[in-house]
Amino acid sequence: MKIEKFEDLPIWQDARSIVNFVYGITDKKIFRDSVLKMHIRKTAISIISNIAEGFERGSNKEFIQFLFISKGSVGELRAQIRISLDNKFISEEDFNSVISKSISLSRQVSKFIDYLRKSRITNLRHKTK
């Protein structure tokens, strides 16, 4: 399967799902810390944005660099979500859901990085099996 645009990437689609979920849980009245709320949202946006930007850069080397940044943001999101749970801004169920989705995405990004490192594809349009 040829990936024509970043929106075709399963990792981008999963990152989008996380962003939408994060917006939903931080919109609830129980989430009373506006600074943490904005930081969590920015972090989630960073995940999806770095996947897109890296893809559009046009080389595997740059794409991999941006995927690592995205993966780092996934870790940052997990830390912020933990703070949110500790302060009772989110439910245990929402916490577990974000953590599960985040760990899964982090693994997928790692596998994709490994794939790109081994691949002979070096241009903008990345192929996957």
N, C-alpha and C positions, 0 to 999 in steps of 0.2 A: 504494500500500500504506500503510495506516495503522499507525503504530507505537503500540501500546497500552502497552508497558512497556519499560523500558530493556534488558531481556534480548533484545528483538527487534532491537535495533540491531546491524548487522554490526560496527561498531567495538567494541562491548562484547564481542561474541563473540570477535573477534580478540584483544582485550585479555585475555580469559579464557584463551585458548590460550597467550598469552605467560606469564601467571602460572603456569599449570600446567607449562610447559616450564622456566621459571626454577626452580620448586621441584624439578623432576627433576634439573637439572644441579647445583644447590647441595646436593643430598642425597648426592652421590657422595663417597666417602672422600677423593678427591684435593682437595676443597674444604676446606682446613684453616683458613681465617680465619673464625671464627664472627661477628665483628663485621661484616665485609664481607658475609657470607652473609645476616645479618639485615637489613642495609641494602638489599641488592639485593631481597630479598623484600618489604620495606616499600615500596620504590619501585615494584615491579611491582603491588603491591596498590593503591598510590596511583593508578596509571593507570586501572584498572578502576573503582575507587571514585569517582573524580571524574567519570567519565562517568555513572555511576549517580546520584550526588548532583545533578549539574547537570540531568539529565533530570527528576528529582523536584522541582526548585525551581519549575518551572511557567512560566518565561518564557524567551524566546530569549536575552535579554540575560544572564541568570544562567547559562543553559546554556552559552552561548558562553564566558563567563568560566571555567567549570569545564572546558570542553574545552581551553582554553589551558593551564590548570594540568596537565591530563592529558598534553597534548603536551609540556610542559616535563619532566614525569616520564619520558616516553619518552626524551628526550635524556639525562636523568640516568642512566637505566638503561644506555644505550649507553656512557656514560663508565665506569660501574661494571663492566660486562662487559669492557671493554677492560682495566681494572686486573686483573680476574680472569685474563684471558688472559696479560697481561704477567708475572703471578706464577705461571703454570702451574697455576691452580686449575681451569681448564676447557680442553677440547680446542679446537683450531682449528675443527673441524666444529661444535661447539656454539656457539662464538663467532659464526661466520658465520650460523648459523641464527637466533640471537637478533637479530643486527644486521639481517639481512634482514627478519625479522618486524617489528622495531621501525621500520625506515624505511618499510615498507609501511603500518603503522598510522599513523605520523605524517602521511603523505601523505593517508590516508583521513580523518583527523581534520581536516586543513586544508581538504579539499574539503567536508566536512560543515559546517564553520564558515562557509565561503563560501556554501553553500546556505542555511543558517539566516539569514545576514545579508541575503540577497536575498529571503527568504521573507516572505510576509505572515502566516504562522502565528505566533501570539504566545502560545498557551496551552500547557498541559502536554502534550497529546497531539500530538506532532509527526508530520507526514506526510512520506513520501518517495515518489518515483516508483516 
